[in-house]
Amino acid sequence: MANTPSAKKAIRKIAARTEVNKDRRSRMRSFLRKVEEAIASGDKGAATAALKAAEPEMMRSAQKGVVHKNTASRKISRLSQRVKAIGA
């Protein structure tokens, strides 16, 4: 258990940041799930619209440090490949 005031404050800060990051991660995953569902249904228009909404959300979460920048880019790239393949 933390004894010093600074260590106690650090614990409070970490807890608060963890809550914010959980919310951000959950929001990001919701957007990704909408893209996945649109791809599964085979609706290219809906999938494109969902991807267009998910992309800035992913990059925002990368910018905020929730996920790594390369992870976000990789996920966007793979999703856009799958959306592109729907029509083919």
N, C-alpha and C positions, 0 to 999 in steps of 0.2 A: 504494500500500500504506500502511496506517495505521502511523504512527510512535509516537504517544503512547500511553501505557498506557490512557488513557480511550477512545481510538479503537479500540484492540484489543479492549477489553472490550465496546464497543458492537457490534463485528462479531460477537463471540461471542453476545451477547444477541439480535441480529437473527436469527442462524442458528437459535438455539434456538426463538425465537418463530415463525419460518417453519415449522419442523418441526411445531410444535403446531397452527398454523393449517392446514397441509396435511392433517393428520389430521382436524381438525374439518370442513374443507371436504369431504373424502372421505366422512366419516360422513354429513354432511348430504345429499350427492348420492346416497348409497346409499338413504337413506330416500325421497328424491324419485323415484328410479328404481323403487322398489317401488310407489309410488302410480301412476306412469306405466304400469307393467306391468299393474296391476290394472285401470286404466281401459281399456287396450288389450284386455284379455281380456273386458271387459264385465261383470265381476262387481262389482255395486254394494256388496255387503257387504264384500268384501275391500278394495275401493277406499276405502270409508268408514273401515275399521279402519286401513288404511295411512296415510290422511290424518290420522287422529287421533294416530297415532304420529309422523308427520312434522312436524306443526305445532309442538309444543314444541321439537323438534330445530332447526327453522328459526329460531324466535325465540331460542333459546339461542345459536345461531351469530351472530345479529344482535347480541345483547347482548354477546358476546365480541369483536365487531368484525370477524368474518370476512366478513360481508356487511352491507350497509347495512340499517337497520331498514325503510325503505320497500321495498327490494327483496324482503326476506323477506315482508312483508305482501302485496305484489303477487303473489308466487308462490303464497302460500297462498290468496289470493282467487281467482286464476285456476284453481288446481287444484280448489278446492271447487266452483266453477262447473261444471267439467267432470265432477266426481263426481256432482253434482246432476243433470246432464243425462243420465246413464246410464239412469236409469229411464224418462225421458220419451220 
